[in-house]
Amino acid sequence: PVRDKYRLRHLNGLSAKVITYQQLDSEIESSDGFDYVIHLAGATRARDYEAYRIANVERTRDLLESFSHEGSGDRLNRFVLVSSQAAVGPAKDGASPVSESDPPRPVSSYGRSKLEAEKLVLSYGDRLPVTVIRPPTVFGPRDTDVLDVFRLARFRLAPCLAGPDRFVSIIYVEDLVEAIYAACVSPNASSKVYFAANPEPVVWRLFVLEVARICGYSAISVPVPLPAVKIAAAAGDLVCKLTGSAPLFRSEKFEEMKQIAWVCSSEKAYRDLDWAPKTPIAKAIEKTAAWYRKRRWI
């Protein structure tokens, strides 16, 4: 189910039936059932925790209830929630990568809402075959979060936070899709949580430089002082307070950015799901840049 059909215009020509969120219950009742549910919707930008909770937790609850009614989920092979590493937080003290057994330490309202959604999904494990996938930073065609890195390349600038290098687990979108599929069909995945990331993290400063290089530019690193970034975040907070809007960059985003290591281990997924990322970082950057150029995003 979707809220805005226009956002699925890219599916034109595919054999897919699009229904709205409001049509879900009647569709479940009138159809032969669903084989798999992949819950990818959610809010990544909201004014406060309550807004995140409504979008990321309560809407998830609605989906779970729809499929857990007697007879509704009888054919359902798997309900997969695509969550986020934000639900767990960064590696403690920038040390070992976080794993599924580590206690969650989310550092933002977004992360806390995703963690609450995960707990909710797992609580339905006695009624539905559920699985949670936690991707880290995702990039690829149609992504807008990492898009600015590609756009800045033409100016030969590679901005990064001043101070120590930041380490980031990352995954190309096509590899993430394969991980989600593996979670759907694996007999080992029911009621489990998995990180889905490349085996090795990237140094963010070097990743930004690599994007510029592959895009055909020789860029220079531009360390941005933390106080300057903090002021920009405070300005975002003020805009939010005065207008009620949800600017992308605020204090909570700054809190996420300044962490030394957003690094996770996907060993459990490699083992249980018989899955591993196949796309080298350089190739993924190349394919992403080509897609952006074709659509004149960069």
Rosetta blueprint (number, residue, H / E / L):
1 P L
2 V E
3 R L
4 D L
5 K H
6 Y H
7 R H
8 L H
9 R H
10 H H
11 L H
12 N L
13 G L
14 L L
15 S L
16 A L
17 K L
18 V L
19 I L
20 T E
21 Y H
22 Q H
23 Q H
24 L H
25 D H
26 S H
27 E H
28 I H
29 E H
30 S H
31 S L
32 D L
33 G L
34 F L
35 D L
36 Y E
37 V E
38 I E
39 H E
40 L L
41 A L
42 G L
43 A L
44 T L
45 R L
46 A L
47 R L
48 D L
49 Y H
50 E H
51 A H
52 Y H
53 R H
54 I H
55 A H
56 N H
57 V H
58 E H
59 R H
60 T H
61 R H
62 D H
63 L H
64 L H
65 E H
66 S H
67 F H
68 S H
69 H L
70 E L
71 G L
72 S L
73 G L
74 D L
75 R L
76 L L
77 N L
78 R E
79 F E
80 V E
81 L E
82 V E
83 S L
84 S L
85 Q H
86 A H
87 A H
88 V L
89 G L
90 P L
91 A L
92 K H
93 D H
94 G H
95 A L
96 S L
97 P L
98 V E
99 S L
100 E L
101 S L
102 D L
103 P L
104 P L
105 R L
106 P L
107 V L
108 S L
109 S H
110 Y H
111 G H
112 R H
113 S H
114 K H
115 L H
116 E H
117 A H
118 E H
119 K H
120 L H
121 V H
122 L H
123 S H
124 Y L
125 G L
126 D L
127 R L
128 L L
129 P L
130 V E
131 T E
132 V E
133 I E
134 R E
135 P L
136 P L
137 T E
138 V E
139 F E
140 G L
141 P L
142 R L
143 D L
144 T L
145 D L
146 V L
147 L H
148 D H
149 V H
150 F H
151 R H
152 L H
153 A H
154 R L
155 F L
156 R L
157 L E
158 A E
159 P E
160 C E
161 L E
162 A L
163 G L
164 P L
165 D L
166 R L
167 F E
168 V E
169 S L
170 I E
171 I E
172 Y E
173 V H
174 E H
175 D H
176 L H
177 V H
178 E H
179 A H
180 I H
181 Y H
182 A H
183 A H
184 C H
185 V H
186 S L
187 P L
188 N L
189 A L
190 S L
191 S L
192 K E
193 V E
194 Y E
195 F E
196 A L
197 A L
198 N L
199 P L
200 E L
201 P L
202 V E
203 V E
204 W H
205 R H
206 L H
207 F H
208 V H
209 L H
210 E H
211 V H
212 A H
213 R H
214 I H
215 C L
216 G L
217 Y L
218 S L
219 A L
220 I E
221 S E
222 V E
223 P E
224 V E
225 P L
226 L H
227 P H
228 A H
229 V H
230 K H
231 I H
232 A H
233 A H
234 A H
235 A H
236 G H
237 D H
238 L H
239 V H
240 C H
241 K H
242 L H
243 T H
244 G L
245 S L
246 A L
247 P L
248 L L
249 F L
250 R L
251 S H
252 E H
253 K H
254 F H
255 E H
256 E H
257 M H
258 K L
259 Q L
260 I L
261 A E
262 W E
263 V L
264 C E
265 S L
266 S L
267 E H
268 K H
269 A H
270 Y H
271 R H
272 D H
273 L L
274 D L
275 W L
276 A L
277 P L
278 K L
279 T L
280 P L
281 I H
282 A H
283 K H
284 A H
285 I H
286 E H
287 K H
288 T H
289 A H
290 A H
291 W H
292 Y H
293 R H
294 K H
295 R L
296 R L
297 W L
298 I L
